[in-house]
Amino acid sequence: MLSGCSSKEPAGTRVTVSDFRYVQLPDGERQFMGRLHNKTKQTIPYAQIDVALYNRSGVQVGRRKIAVEKIPANGSAPFKRSVSTDASVDGARVESVLIP
């Protein structure tokens, strides 16, 4: 599980990301998938996941943002986003989670 953070609280106190995957589907489409967990007693209306993209050599070749809406209190929400880039991407890592 990857920890999230906000500007007002220490990392991992409000949200975590689990089951994060970067996959290529049979039709060639590439996607990020995973779950964002809300560890608070209030619904989080919006969160933004910042993901770094890496090539085969481990060099960062880009970044993407994933919006997740309505994460229920003490619950979780799935997310999925298509990856559109001309760069050769062989891996991805969650860098942070922003909760405005």
C-alpha positions in Angstrom: 0.0 0.0 0.0 1.3 3.5 -0.9 0.8 6.4 1.4 -0.8 9.6 0.4 -0.3 13.1 1.7 -1.8 16.5 1.9 -0.3 19.9 2.7 -2.0 20.0 6.2 -1.3 16.5 7.6 1.6 14.1 7.7 1.7 11.5 4.9 -0.5 8.6 5.2 -2.9 10.0 7.8 -5.8 10.6 5.4 -5.5 8.4 2.3 -3.6 5.4 0.9 -3.4 3.9 -2.6 -3.6 0.1 -3.0 -3.6 -2.3 -6.0 -1.9 0.3 -8.2 -1.2 -1.2 -11.6 0.0 0.0 -15.0 -1.3 -2.4 -17.6 -1.5 -2.7 -21.4 -4.8 -4.2 -22.6 -5.0 -6.7 -25.5 -6.1 -3.8 -27.8 -2.9 -1.9 -27.0 -4.6 0.7 -24.7 -2.5 1.4 -21.6 -4.2 2.2 -18.3 -3.5 3.0 -14.6 -5.8 1.2 -12.2 -6.0 1.0 -8.4 -8.0 2.0 -5.3 -7.8 5.1 -3.2 -8.7 4.5 0.5 -10.1 7.2 2.7 -9.1 6.8 6.4 -11.1 9.7 7.6 -14.7 10.0 9.0 -15.7 12.4 6.2 -16.3 11.8 2.5 -13.4 13.3 0.4 -15.1 15.0 -2.6 -12.0 15.1 -4.8 -8.4 13.8 -4.7 -5.6 14.0 -7.3 -3.0 11.2 -7.7 0.3 12.2 -9.1 2.0 9.4 -11.1 5.5 9.3 -12.5 6.2 7.3 -15.7 9.4 5.5 -16.3 11.1 3.9 -19.3 12.9 0.5 -19.4 16.1 2.1 -18.1 14.3 3.6 -15.0 14.5 7.1 -16.4 11.4 9.2 -15.7 9.7 10.1 -19.0 6.6 11.9 -17.8 4.0 12.5 -15.2 0.2 12.1 -15.2 -2.5 13.2 -12.8 -5.5 10.9 -12.0 -8.7 12.5 -10.5 -10.7 10.4 -8.1 -14.1 11.7 -6.9 -16.3 11.0 -3.9 -14.2 8.7 -1.8 -16.5 7.6 1.0 -15.7 8.0 4.7 -13.7 5.0 6.0 -14.1 3.5 2.5 -12.4 3.4 -0.9 -13.0 4.2 -4.5 -11.6 2.5 -7.6 -9.8 4.6 -10.2 -8.8 3.9 -13.8 -7.3 6.3 -16.4 -6.0 5.7 -19.9 -2.4 6.7 -20.5 -1.8 8.7 -23.7 1.8 9.4 -24.5 4.3 8.9 -27.3 7.0 8.0 -24.8 8.1 4.4 -24.2 6.6 3.7 -20.8 7.5 0.5 -19.0 6.5 1.3 -15.5 4.8 3.9 -13.2 4.8 4.9 -9.6 2.5 6.9 -7.4 4.4 9.9 -6.2 1.7 11.7 -4.1 -1.9 12.3 -3.5 -3.3 15.8 -3.2 -6.5 16.5 -1.3 -7.4 20.2 -1.9 
